Structures are given as structure tokens and as C-alpha cells.
């Protein structure tokens, strides 16, 4: 997966940082760190949702995919990651399924999109499927 990520729009609630370094944390390639800002002080944890939320298949709006340079046939160039909020232990760690990060794995362009009209929660308990 690409390591330099550029958010086309700032992330809600964070500094104006738009350029991040994506670093794999675990051996399985499921957990990543996104570190950005001029001094690298903005840090998020993101995961590939499949192993934790098998039923999670968000529908990404066409305008978001167009902005990322992703067409209908570009499924292999698209990665969907979800932001994780660490808890005091694994039982209190949650993932934001309502607003995933969509990434063009070839260019590094990214957007956090809000899934309108879906049942996905902002704080889904993180449990292996």
C-alpha cells in the first residue's frame, strides 16, 4: 500500500494537516498509523475493516470516487480504512464505520466520507469477526 497520503479535504475536528504518512503497524497488514502535520504530531490509527466487520461494505458516493480519480473499474486501486479510537483495553476500542477513509492506492489521494442514510455507527466495538 502507498505510504504518502494526501487528503483532498481536511479531516473534520483535526488540524489543517492534509499530508500524512501511512505506516503499517502489524505483521498482518490490518493496523496502520497515519501521522501528519508539520511536526508529525497528528496521529490516527486506521484499520482494514474486513476482519473485524465482515458485513461492512460501504457504498461510496460517485462524486467522492471521481474526486479521488477512481472509476467503476478501479476497485483494485481503492482501499477503505476506518479510524480507530483506542480504549483502555481492546473491549473499549471502537471504529468509526460511519465515516471511512477512502484511499486511491496508486496516487495517495484520500477523503474521509460520511455515509449518508446508512446504519453504520460512529463507535462500533472492535471485535474480530
C-alpha positions in Angstrom: 0.0 0.0 0.0 1.1 3.6 -0.6 2.9 5.4 2.2 2.3 9.1 1.4 -1.3 10.1 1.7 -2.8 13.5 0.8 -6.3 14.3 2.0 -8.1 16.3 -0.6 -10.1 18.0 2.2 -9.0 18.4 5.8 -10.2 15.8 8.3 -13.1 17.0 10.5 -12.1 18.0 14.0 -8.3 17.9 13.3 -5.7 20.5 12.4 -5.5 21.6 8.9 -3.0 18.8 8.1 -3.7 17.2 4.8 -0.4 15.3 4.2 0.1 12.1 6.2 2.5 9.2 6.3 0.7 5.8 6.3 2.7 3.2 8.2 1.8 -0.5 8.7 2.0 -1.4 12.4 1.2 -5.1 12.5 2.5 -8.1 10.5 -0.9 -8.9 9.0 -1.3 -5.5 7.3 -4.5 -4.7 9.2 -3.5 -1.9 11.5 -1.9 1.4 10.3 -0.8 4.7 11.7 -1.5 7.9 9.9 0.9 10.6 11.0 0.7 14.2 9.7 1.0 17.9 10.3 4.1 20.0 10.0 5.7 18.3 13.0 4.1 14.9 12.7 2.1 15.4 15.9 -1.3 14.5 14.4 -1.6 10.7 14.7 -4.5 8.5 13.9 -4.9 4.7 13.9 -6.8 3.1 11.0 -7.6 -0.5 10.2 -8.8 -2.5 7.2 -12.4 -3.3 8.4 -13.0 -6.7 6.8 -11.5 -8.9 9.5 -13.5 -7.1 12.2 -16.7 -6.2 10.4 -17.3 -8.8 7.8 -20.7 -7.3 6.7 -19.2 -3.8 6.2 -19.4 -2.9 2.5 -20.0 0.9 2.4 -21.3 2.4 -0.8 -19.0 5.3 -1.7 -20.7 8.2 -3.5 -19.7 8.7 -7.1 -18.6 12.3 -6.6 -16.1 11.1 -3.9 -14.7 8.4 -6.2 -14.4 10.9 -9.1 -12.5 13.3 -6.8 -10.1 10.5 -6.0 -9.6 9.6 -9.6 -11.3 6.2 -9.2 -13.7 4.9 -11.9 -16.1 2.0 -11.8 -13.3 -0.5 -12.9 -10.8 0.8 -10.3 -11.8 -1.4 -7.4 -8.3 -2.8 -7.1 -6.9 0.7 -6.6 -9.3 1.6 -3.8 -8.8 1.0 -0.1 -11.3 1.7 2.6 -9.9 2.2 6.0 -11.7 3.1 9.2 -10.4 5.3 12.0 -10.0 3.5 15.4 -10.4 5.2 18.7 -8.3 3.3 21.3 -9.9 2.5 24.6 -8.4 1.5 27.9 -8.3 -2.1 26.6 -9.5 -4.0 23.5 -13.1 -4.3 24.8 -13.5 -0.5 24.7 -11.7 0.2 21.4 -14.1 1.4 18.7 -14.1 2.0 14.9 -15.8 4.8 13.0 -17.9 2.9 10.4 -20.0 6.0 9.5 -17.1 8.0 8.1 -14.5 5.8 6.4 -11.3 6.9 4.8 -11.2 6.1 1.1 -7.8 5.9 -0.5 -6.5 5.7 -4.1 -3.7 3.3 -3.5 -1.8 4.4 -6.7 -1.9 8.2 -6.1 -2.2 8.5 -2.3 -5.3 10.8 -2.7 -7.7 10.3 0.2 -11.0 11.5 1.5 -12.9 10.8 4.7 -16.5 10.4 3.5 -19.7 10.4 5.6 -22.1 7.6 4.6 -25.4 9.3 4.4 -28.5 7.3 5.3 -26.7 4.2 6.5 -27.0 2.3 9.8 -23.2 2.3 10.3 -22.2 3.6 13.8 -19.6 6.1 14.7 -18.4 3.9 17.6 -18.6 0.3 16.6 -16.9 -2.1 19.2 -13.8 -3.6 17.6 -14.1 -7.4 17.8 -12.5 -9.9 15.5 -15.2 -11.4 13.2 
